[in-house]
Amino acid sequence: MPVSPSRDQLVRFGRVLFEYGLTASIYDVMVIPSLQRMGIGQMIVKKIVRMLTNRDIYDIAALCSGNERLFFEACGFGDDILGSTTMMYRRTAPLTIQEGE
């Protein structure tokens, strides 16, 4: 549940832009500070990747800053060929969270 029922507060969020083609870009993955480092962000990315790959979209980019690179690496993304701030999803890399999270 992305909204805290006790306070009606948004606690997690993920935004992806794709067209019904072959490419997609993840622009935002946010979790409130008190719930960070609990696997919630990785769960968001995993669900986005699963949704996209179920539609046969495997060219998935994550636009991220330097301090977000380790997070996206843990989610199965690697450097793009230009070494820019974009990271590309590596289809063969396993995600590090459990299915039930």
C-alpha positions, 0 to 999 in steps of 0.5 A, spaced: 500 500 500 503 506 497 499 510 502 500 510 510 493 508 512 494 512 519 496 518 516 494 518 509 501 520 507 504 517 500 510 513 503 513 510 496 512 512 489 515 510 482 514 513 475 516 510 469 515 513 462 514 508 456 510 508 449 507 501 447 514 500 443 521 497 445 523 502 450 522 505 457 525 510 462 525 510 470 525 517 472 523 517 479 523 512 485 522 515 492 520 512 499 520 516 505 526 517 509 523 513 515 522 507 511 528 507 506 533 501 506 528 496 507 527 494 500 521 498 498 525 501 493 527 495 490 520 492 490 518 498 486 523 497 481 522 490 481 515 491 479 516 496 474 521 491 470 516 486 471 510 490 468 515 492 462 518 485 461 511 482 461 510 487 455 516 485 452 520 491 453 527 490 455 530 496 453 529 499 460 533 505 462 534 509 469 536 516 469 539 517 476 544 521 479 551 519 482 549 517 489 543 513 486 548 508 482 549 503 487 541 502 488 540 501 481 546 496 480 543 492 486 536 492 482 540 489 475 542 496 472 549 497 469 552 503 466 550 505 459 555 505 453 556 512 454 558 512 461 552 517 462 547 518 468 543 513 465 543 506 467 541 500 463 537 494 465 541 488 464 536 482 463 540 477 466 542 480 472 537 477 478 534 482 483 536 482 490 530 482 493 525 476 495 519 475 491 514 476 497 517 483 499 
